[in-house]
Amino acid sequence: YFPVGGGESAHIAFDPENPRLIYATTINGTLTEYDHQNKRVRPIKPYPEYVFGQQSKDLKYRTNWNAPVASSPHDHSILYYGTQILLRSADRGVTWTEISPDLTKNDVTKQGLNGGPLTPENVGAEFYGTIFYIVESPHEEGVIWVGTDDGLLQLTRNGGRSWQDVTPEDLGGAQVNAIEVSPHDPGTVYIAVSGYKMNDFQPHIYRLSDYGDDWDKIDDDLPDDNFVRVVREDPDRADLLYAGTEAGMFVSFDAGDNWQSLDMNLPPVPITDLKIRQDNLVAATQGRGYWILDDLSVVRQSTEDLADKVVHLFTPKPTELMRSGGRSGANEGKNPPSGAVLSYYIADEVDGPLTIEIRDSDGNLVRDYSSEERDFERCIIGNMDQRIPFEVEYPALDEGINQWSWDFRFNGLHCIEDVKLFAGFGGTTVIPGTYQVTVAVDGAESSADLVILPDPRVDATEADYEFLSERRSDVTLMLNDLLINLAIARKARSQVEDLLAEYPDDAELAELGESAIQRLTDWENKVTQTQYGTYEDEDSMPQMLDVHIRHVLDVIDRAGAPVSEGSLERLSDLGFEWDDRRQELRAIANSDLAAVNDWAEDNDVQHVTQPVE
């Protein structure tokens, strides 16, 4: 963040595609251009009169304390600036042209001295009869709507050559606080009207159609004494409105005929403006704060029949494959949940468990979750660095709308309780693509596609991502092969030890069993470090093959596409080493363990487990 304008108000304008030049107003109608590249501030007020101590009737231009400035959505080099007259500039404020008459009621009785009776106060905050809001239609160039602080709504459809008063009949003298041109209909606008300056704290929202020929008041469901500051329509769903009031947020699904609270954890603060950006709802508050409702998918997709369903998965918004944290400073603020956020609805009185499955475009299982604890998840978490507190979390089974965040990872590696890999047993990261998510509970299920987009900051081709995915898969298969065979080798050794304990006087078994146990122990010591006590031992003992494979997997996974030549070389070397260890284990199985099993066959006892092919 960086400041522009100064003071304690009011509006800014800029080119959203190139926000180098930012135009901002502040008290007394001051207007500046801030060049972010050069860090230069240039005053560009059309007629820079000194305002303090002056009566507004003596000034060329009356400006509101929150003087409006706006840029044209059709040509961002064009600026509009509001006084009692609308002015236009096409050269960054060097020259200005009046494109309207006085658009206010021009009540001269309210343009004299203010304050008193002993000491007048004329600092500009008291000025009345001014333009308060400007918006040019995003649909049609030259269609400009202007709202004033003394209760007028004005419209030009030809760039200011002629104007039409389209004020609703019962507006009175209340301030037109904000104007929203419908993203879906160029002739429809919504206006938020505030009458608090006249001790009217009731909510007022108007819906105008046919460029103001018809209007309706649409605030019946809003609570009393909670005036409205701004209303916006969702660009993706027609008739979905958001209203920011003096004490919270409200939503309407039917163009304002009915309203309901959308506060959730938002404190009861005045909302001064709303903006929908990247499928998020951003609220600016009177306390100079920003609040963001991440991912409007749930709001946009909510329908009346939702309550009739056992479970419903809302279609997730496309999500970029990005990671935050580390030394970049990306975690210094409060961020939304990392990964792809999955929102789902559950009816009341479900038994569970609830499951979430994520599959790739070929139907292969990528990740699955359950609302119930599973042993392998406890193992994966339990083998993490215990210096970092970590709790296993599970998808919620609560009535209503729940959220779960998928961290873009596959299911974890084959987990062994007392093996320490340092980089952990968690799965690797997926690549961009389309995945299918299914939420199921009590025999009912709901599915939706999830699109994972590439990180726009990463210069990688589709082929790079496919190659990365193949290499991650290769290393994962290799490491899982090692871990599974390690678990089987340990089980075989334990079974041999049990046989020796059960038949302590059998000399033949003793010789065969002790040889098998020793060879299996020697083999284990080559593939994993068995002397670890805690994670503090990481730097005091040599690492074995399992840690080295896990390390290169972690490097490839964190680096992303494209895969480095050094990682491929290291992967190849480790592959040869694992082939050698695997052949050694096969040799032990074919000799020592086979001999023990021959003895078991002769003595009619259970065979010892053999490593997998």
C-alpha positions in Angstrom: 0.0 0.0 0.0 1.0 3.6 -0.5 -0.8 6.9 0.2 -2.1 9.3 -2.4 -4.1 12.5 -2.2 -3.6 13.3 1.5 -6.1 14.7 4.0 -9.0 12.5 5.2 -11.0 12.1 2.0 -12.2 11.4 -0.7 -12.0 9.8 -4.2 -9.3 8.4 -6.6 -9.2 7.6 -10.3 -6.7 5.8 -12.4 -6.2 3.5 -15.4 -6.7 0.0 -14.0 -4.5 -1.4 -16.8 -1.6 1.0 -16.0 -2.1 2.6 -12.6 1.1 4.7 -12.8 -0.9 7.9 -12.7 -3.3 8.2 -9.9 -5.7 11.1 -9.4 -7.0 11.9 -6.0 -9.1 14.5 -4.3 -9.0 15.7 -0.7 -10.5 18.5 1.4 -11.5 21.8 -0.2 -11.7 20.1 -3.6 -7.9 19.7 -3.9 -7.1 17.5 -6.9 -3.6 16.0 -7.5 -1.9 13.7 -9.9 0.5 11.2 -8.4 3.1 9.6 -10.6 4.0 6.4 -8.9 7.0 5.8 -11.1 8.6 9.2 -10.3 7.0 9.7 -6.9 5.9 13.1 -8.1 2.7 14.9 -6.9 1.2 17.6 -9.2 -1.8 19.8 -8.2 -4.3 20.0 -11.1 -7.4 21.6 -9.5 -9.3 23.3 -12.3 -9.4 26.7 -10.5 -7.2 26.7 -7.4 -9.0 29.2 -5.2 -8.0 29.3 -1.5 -11.1 28.1 0.3 -10.6 28.6 4.1 -12.6 31.5 5.4 -14.6 31.9 2.1 -18.3 31.7 1.5 -19.2 29.2 -1.2 -21.3 31.9 -3.0 -18.1 33.9 -3.6 -16.2 31.0 -5.2 -16.2 30.1 -8.9 -16.6 26.4 -8.1 -18.3 24.9 -5.1 -16.8 21.6 -4.1 -17.9 19.0 -1.7 -15.6 18.0 1.2 -15.5 14.6 -0.6 -15.1 16.1 -4.1 -15.5 13.4 -6.8 -13.1 12.5 -9.5 -13.6 9.7 -12.0 -12.0 8.4 -15.2 -13.8 7.3 -18.3 -14.1 3.5 -18.6 -13.8 4.0 -22.4 -10.7 6.3 -22.4 -8.8 6.3 -19.1 -7.0 9.5 -20.1 -10.3 11.4 -19.7 -11.0 12.7 -16.3 -14.3 14.1 -14.8 -14.3 16.4 -11.8 -17.3 17.5 -9.8 -18.1 20.9 -8.4 -21.6 22.4 -8.9 -20.6 21.9 -12.6 -19.1 18.8 -14.2 -15.7 19.4 -15.7 -13.7 17.3 -18.2 -10.0 17.0 -19.0 -8.3 15.0 -21.6 -4.7 16.1 -20.9 -4.0 15.1 -17.3 -5.6 18.2 -15.9 -3.7 20.8 -17.8 -6.9 22.1 -19.3 -10.5 21.6 -18.2 -13.8 22.1 -20.0 -17.2 22.7 -18.4 -19.6 20.1 -19.8 -22.7 21.0 -17.8 -24.6 23.8 -16.3 -25.0 24.0 -12.5 -26.4 20.5 -11.8 -27.4 21.3 -8.2 -30.5 23.1 -6.7 -28.2 26.1 -6.2 -29.9 27.2 -3.0 -28.1 30.5 -2.3 -29.5 30.6 1.2 -27.1 27.8 2.0 -24.0 29.4 0.4 -23.2 32.0 3.1 -21.4 32.0 6.4 -21.4 28.8 8.4 -21.0 28.3 12.1 -21.5 31.0 14.7 -23.0 32.8 16.3 -19.7 33.9 17.9 -17.2 32.4 15.5 -18.0 31.4 11.9 -16.3 28.3 10.5 -15.7 28.2 6.8 -13.2 25.4 6.0 -15.2 23.9 3.1 -16.7 21.0 4.9 -19.9 22.9 5.2 -20.3 23.6 1.5 -23.7 22.5 0.1 -25.1 22.3 -3.4 -22.3 20.3 -4.9 -21.8 17.2 -7.1 -21.1 14.2 -4.9 -20.9 11.3 -7.3 -19.9 10.8 -10.9 -20.0 7.6 -13.1 -19.8 7.1 -16.8 -21.7 4.1 -18.1 -19.4 1.2 -18.9 -21.7 0.2 -21.7 -22.0 3.6 -23.6 -19.4 6.3 -24.0 -20.8 9.7 -23.1 -23.6 8.4 -20.9 -22.8 10.1 -17.5 -24.8 9.9 -14.3 -24.2 12.6 -11.6 -25.6 12.7 -8.1 -25.6 15.8 -5.9 -25.5 16.3 -2.2 -28.8 18.3 -2.3 -31.0 15.6 -3.8 -30.7 15.5 -7.6 -29.8 12.8 -10.0 -28.7 14.1 -13.4 -28.1 12.3 -16.7 -26.5 13.1 -20.0 -26.5 10.7 -22.9 -24.3 12.8 -25.3 -21.2 13.6 -23.3 -22.7 16.7 -21.6 -24.2 18.6 -24.5 -27.6 18.2 -22.9 -28.8 17.1 -19.4 -31.9 15.5 -18.0 -33.1 15.6 -14.4 -34.1 12.0 -13.6 -34.4 12.4 -9.8 -37.0 10.0 -8.2 -40.0 12.1 -7.0 -39.6 11.4 -3.2 -35.9 11.9 -3.0 -36.2 15.2 -1.2 -32.9 16.9 -0.3 -31.0 13.7 0.6 -27.6 13.1 -0.8 -27.0 10.8 -3.7 -24.2 8.9 -2.0 -23.4 6.4 -4.8 -24.6 5.4 -8.3 -24.3 1.9 -9.7 -24.9 1.3 -13.5 -26.1 -2.2 -13.9 -23.4 -4.4 -15.5 -26.3 -6.3 -17.2 -28.6 -3.5 -18.5 -27.3 -0.1 -19.6 -30.6 1.6 -18.8 -30.8 0.4 -15.2 -29.1 2.1 -12.3 -29.2 1.7 -8.5 -28.6 4.7 -6.3 -27.8 4.8 -2.6 -29.3 7.9 -0.9 -28.3 9.1 2.6 -30.3 11.7 4.5 -28.4 11.7 7.7 -27.4 15.4 7.3 -31.2 16.1 7.7 -31.5 13.7 10.7 -33.0 11.1 8.4 -31.2 7.8 9.3 -33.5 5.5 7.4 -32.2 3.4 4.5 -32.9 4.6 1.0 -32.1 2.6 -2.2 -33.7 3.3 -5.6 -33.8 1.2 -8.7 -34.2 3.2 -12.0 -34.9 1.6 -15.4 -35.2 2.9 -18.9 -32.6 5.6 -18.1 -34.6 7.0 -15.3 -38.1 6.9 -16.9 -39.3 4.4 -14.2 -38.1 4.0 -10.6 -38.8 1.9 -7.6 -37.8 2.2 -3.9 -36.2 -1.1 -2.9 -35.3 -0.8 0.8 -38.3 -2.3 2.7 -36.4 -5.2 4.2 -33.5 -3.1 5.5 -33.5 -2.3 9.2 -34.5 1.2 10.5 -31.9 3.8 11.4 -29.2 2.2 9.2 -28.8 4.5 6.2 -27.2 3.2 3.0 -23.9 4.4 1.6 -23.3 2.2 -1.4 -25.0 -0.5 -3.5 -23.4 -2.7 -6.2 -24.7 -5.3 -8.6 -22.8 -8.5 -9.1 -21.2 -8.6 -12.6 -21.7 -12.3 -12.9 -25.3 -12.7 -11.7 -28.0 -10.2 -12.6 -30.2 -8.9 -9.8 -27.7 -9.9 -7.1 -27.1 -6.8 -5.1 -24.7 -5.9 -2.3 -25.5 -2.9 0.0 -23.1 -1.3 2.3 -24.8 0.6 5.2 -23.9 2.6 8.2 -23.7 -0.6 10.3 -23.0 -3.6 8.0 -23.5 -5.5 4.8 -26.7 -6.7 3.1 -27.4 -8.9 0.1 -30.4 -9.2 -2.2 -31.0 -12.0 -4.7 -33.9 -10.3 -6.5 -32.8 -6.8 -7.5 -33.6 -5.4 -4.1 -37.1 -6.7 -3.5 -35.8 -8.6 -0.5 -32.7 -8.2 1.6 -30.8 -10.2 4.2 -27.7 -9.6 6.3 -24.3 -10.6 4.9 -22.3 -9.5 7.9 -20.9 -12.8 9.1 -17.8 -11.8 11.0 -17.8 -8.2 9.7 -18.1 -5.7 12.7 -20.9 -3.2 12.7 -18.9 -0.5 10.8 -19.9 2.1 8.2 -19.2 0.8 4.7 -18.1 3.6 2.4 -17.6 1.7 -0.8 -17.8 -1.8 -2.4 -15.8 -3.3 -5.2 -16.0 -6.8 -6.8 -12.6 -7.9 -7.9 -11.4 -11.3 -9.0 -14.6 -12.9 -7.7 -14.0 -11.3 -4.2 -16.1 -8.6 -2.6 -14.0 -5.8 -1.1 -15.5 -3.4 1.4 -13.9 -0.1 2.4 -15.0 1.0 5.9 -15.2 4.4 7.7 -12.5 3.1 10.0 -10.0 3.2 7.1 -10.0 -0.5 6.8 -10.4 -3.1 4.0 -12.5 -6.2 4.5 -12.6 -8.9 1.8 -15.2 -11.7 1.4 -13.1 -14.2 -0.5 -14.7 -16.2 -3.3 -18.3 -15.2 -4.1 -19.1 -18.6 -5.5 -21.4 -19.5 -2.6 -23.3 -16.3 -2.8 -23.6 -16.4 -6.6 -24.7 -20.0 -6.7 -27.2 -20.0 -3.8 -30.7 -20.8 -4.8 -34.0 -21.4 -3.1 -33.8 -25.2 -3.5 -30.5 -25.5 -1.6 -32.3 -26.4 1.7 -33.9 -29.4 0.0 -30.5 -31.1 -0.7 -28.6 -33.5 1.6 -25.3 -32.2 0.3 -24.3 -29.7 -2.4 -20.9 -28.7 -3.6 -20.6 -25.2 -5.0 -18.6 -24.9 -8.2 -15.2 -23.5 -7.0 -13.8 -20.5 -8.8 -10.7 -21.1 -11.0 -7.7 -21.0 -8.7 -4.1 -20.1 -9.5 -1.4 -22.6 -8.5 0.4 -20.2 -6.1 2.2 -20.6 -2.9 2.7 -17.9 -0.2 5.0 -17.6 2.7 8.8 -17.9 3.1 11.0 -14.9 2.8 8.8 -13.1 0.2 6.7 -11.3 2.9 3.5 -12.7 1.4 2.4 -13.8 4.9 2.8 -10.5 6.5 -0.9 -9.7 6.1 -3.9 -11.9 6.7 -4.4 -14.0 3.6 -7.3 -16.2 2.4 -6.9 -19.9 2.9 -4.0 -21.4 0.9 -5.0 -23.6 -1.9 -8.3 -24.2 -3.6 -11.3 -23.4 -1.3 -14.1 -26.0 -1.6 -17.5 -24.8 -0.2 -20.2 -27.3 0.4 -23.7 -27.3 2.0 -24.9 -30.0 4.3 -28.5 -30.6 5.5 -29.3 -31.1 9.1 -29.4 -34.5 10.7 -26.8 -36.3 8.6 -24.9 -39.2 10.1 -21.6 -39.1 8.2 -18.9 -39.6 7.6 -18.4 -37.0 4.9 -15.8 -37.7 2.2 -14.2 -35.4 -0.4 -12.5 -37.0 -3.4 -10.4 -35.1 -6.0 -9.7 -36.8 -9.3 -7.8 -35.8 -12.4 -9.2 -35.5 -15.9 -8.5 -39.3 -16.4 -10.5 -40.2 -13.3 -7.4 -41.1 -11.2 -7.6 -40.4 -7.5 -5.5 -37.4 -6.5 -6.5 -36.7 -3.0 -9.3 -37.8 -0.6 -10.4 -36.6 2.8 -12.8 -37.8 5.4 -14.5 -36.2 8.4 -13.4 -39.2 10.4 -9.8 -39.7 11.6 -7.7 -42.1 9.6 -4.6 -43.9 10.8 -2.4 -42.9 7.8 -3.2 -39.2 8.3 -2.3 -39.4 12.0 1.0 -41.2 10.9 1.8 -38.5 8.4 1.3 -35.7 10.9 2.9 -37.6 13.7 6.1 -37.9 11.6 6.4 -34.2 11.0 9.0 -32.2 12.9 7.6 -32.2 16.4 9.2 -28.8 17.1 6.4 -27.4 15.1 2.9 -27.9 16.7 0.5 -29.3 14.2 -3.0 -30.7 14.5 -4.8 -33.0 12.1 -7.8 -31.2 10.7 -10.9 -32.8 9.1 -13.7 -31.5 6.8 -16.6 -30.2 8.8 -19.9 -32.0 9.1 -21.8 -29.1 10.3 -25.3 -28.1 9.1 -25.2 -25.3 6.6 -22.3 -24.1 4.5 -18.8 -25.3 5.3 -15.4 -24.8 3.6 -12.4 -27.0 3.1 -9.1 -26.0 1.6 -7.2 -28.4 -0.7 -3.5 -27.6 -0.7 -3.0 -28.7 -4.3 -1.3 -31.8 -3.1 -1.6 -35.5 -3.8 -2.3 -38.1 -1.1 0.8 -38.6 1.0 3.6 -41.2 0.8 3.4 -44.7 2.4 3.9 -43.7 6.1 6.0 -45.7 8.6 5.7 -44.6 12.2 9.3 -44.3 13.3 10.9 -43.3 10.0 11.9 -39.6 9.8 12.1 -38.1 6.4 12.5 -34.5 7.6 10.7 -33.2 4.5 7.7 -35.3 5.6 5.4 -37.9 4.1 3.1 -35.3 2.5 2.2 -35.6 -1.2 3.6 -33.6 -4.1 1.9 -30.7 -5.8 -0.4 -31.2 -8.8 0.0 -29.3 -12.1 -2.5 -27.0 -13.7 -5.5 -28.6 -15.2 -9.2 -29.6 -14.6 -10.0 -31.7 -11.6 -13.3 -33.2 -10.5 -14.3 -32.8 -6.8 -17.0 -35.0 -5.2 -18.4 -34.5 -1.8 -20.5 -37.4 -0.4 -22.4 -38.1 2.8 -25.2 -40.6 3.7 -25.4 -42.0 0.2 -25.8 -38.6 -1.4 -23.1 -36.9 -3.4 -22.4 -33.7 -5.3 -19.7 -33.0 -7.9 -18.1 -30.0 -9.6 -15.1 -29.3 -11.8 -12.2 -27.3 -10.3 -9.9 -25.5 -12.7 -6.3 -25.0 -11.5 -4.6 -22.3 -13.4 -0.8 -21.8 -13.7 0.9 -19.3 -11.6 1.0 -16.2 -13.9 4.4 -15.3 -12.6 6.0 -18.6 -13.8 7.3 -18.9 -17.3 6.6 -22.5 -18.0 4.9 -24.3 -20.9 2.3 -27.1 -20.8 5.1 -29.5 -21.8 7.2 -28.3 -18.8 4.4 -29.0 -16.4 3.8 -32.5 -17.9 7.5 -33.3 -17.6 7.5 -32.0 -14.1 4.5 -34.2 -13.3 6.1 -37.3 -14.7 9.3 -36.7 -12.8 7.4 -36.2 -9.5 5.6 -39.4 -10.2 8.8 -41.2 -10.9 10.4 -40.1 -7.6 7.2 -40.8 -5.6 6.9 -44.3 -7.0 10.6 -44.9 -6.2 10.2 -43.6 -2.6 7.0 -45.5 -2.0 8.6 -48.7 -3.3 11.4 -48.2 -0.8 9.1 -47.5 2.1 6.8 -50.4 1.3 9.7 -52.8 1.0 11.2 -51.4 4.2 7.9 -52.1 6.0 7.8 -55.6 4.6 11.4 -56.3 5.5 10.8 -55.2 9.0 7.7 -57.4 9.2 9.7 -60.4 7.8 12.4 -59.8 10.4 9.8 -59.6 13.2 8.2 -62.8 12.0 11.6 -64.6 12.0 12.2 -63.3 15.6 8.8 -64.7 16.6 9.8 -68.1 15.2 13.1 -68.1 17.1 11.2 -67.2 20.2 8.7 -70.0 19.6 11.3 -72.7 18.7 14.3 -71.8 20.8 15.8 -75.3 20.7 15.8 -75.8 17.0 19.4 -75.4 15.9 18.6 -75.4 12.2 16.1 -72.6 12.6 18.5 -70.7 14.8 21.2 -70.7 12.2 18.8 -69.8 9.3 16.9 -67.2 11.4 19.9 -65.4 12.8 21.4 -65.1 9.3 18.2 -63.6 7.9 17.8 -61.2 10.8 21.4 -59.9 10.4 21.1 -59.5 6.6 17.7 -57.7 6.9 19.2 -55.4 9.6 22.2 -54.6 7.5 20.0 -53.9 4.5 17.7 -51.6 6.6 20.7 -49.6 7.8 21.5 -48.8 4.2 18.1 -47.4 3.3 17.1 -45.6 6.5 18.8 -44.1 9.6 17.7 -46.2 12.5 19.6 -44.3 15.3 17.5 -41.1 15.2 16.2 -40.0 18.6 14.6 -36.7 17.7 14.7 -34.3 14.7 17.6 -32.6 16.4 19.7 -35.5 15.2 19.4 -34.5 11.6 22.7 -32.8 11.5 24.6 -35.2 13.7 24.1 -38.5 11.7 24.6 -39.4 8.1 21.4 -39.6 6.0 20.4 -42.7 4.3 18.8 -43.4 0.9 15.2 -42.7 2.0 16.1 -39.1 3.1 18.1 -38.5 0.0 15.3 -39.6 -2.3 12.8 -37.5 -0.3 15.1 -34.5 -0.5 15.3 -34.5 -4.3 11.6 -35.1 -4.5 11.1 -32.0 -2.3 13.5 -30.0 -4.4 11.7 -30.9 -7.6 8.4 -30.2 -6.1 9.2 -26.8 -4.6 11.1 -25.6 -7.7 8.3 -26.4 -10.0 8.5 -26.2 -13.8 10.9 -26.5 -15.5 12.9 -29.2 -13.8 16.6 -28.5 -13.4 19.3 -30.6 -15.0 21.0 -31.1 -11.7 17.8 -32.5 -10.1 17.5 -35.0 -13.0 21.1 -36.1 -12.6 20.6 -36.6 -8.9 17.4 -38.5 -9.5 19.1 -40.8 -12.0 22.0 -41.5 -9.5 19.5 -42.3 -6.7 17.5 -44.5 -9.1 20.6 -46.7 -9.7 21.3 -46.8 -6.0 17.8 -48.0 -5.2 18.0 -50.6 -7.9 21.1 -52.0 -6.1 19.3 -52.0 -2.7 16.3 -53.6 -4.2 18.3 -56.4 -5.8 20.0 -56.9 -2.4 16.7 -57.3 -0.7 15.5 -59.7 -3.5 18.7 -61.7 -2.9 17.9 -61.9 0.8 14.4 -63.0 0.0 15.6 -65.7 -2.4 18.2 -67.1 0.0 17.8 -66.4 3.7 14.1 -65.9 3.8 13.4 -68.7 1.3 15.5 -71.0 3.6 13.4 -70.0 6.6 10.2 -70.6 4.6 11.5 -74.0 3.6 12.0 -74.8 7.3 8.5 -73.5 8.0 7.1 -75.7 5.2 8.8 -78.8 6.6 7.5 -78.0 10.1 4.0 -77.0 9.0 4.1 -73.4 10.4 3.2 -70.1 8.8 5.6 -68.7 6.2 7.5 -65.4 6.5 6.4 -62.4 4.4 8.4 -61.9 1.3 9.2 -58.4 -0.2 7.2 -57.3 -3.2 8.4 -57.7 -6.8 
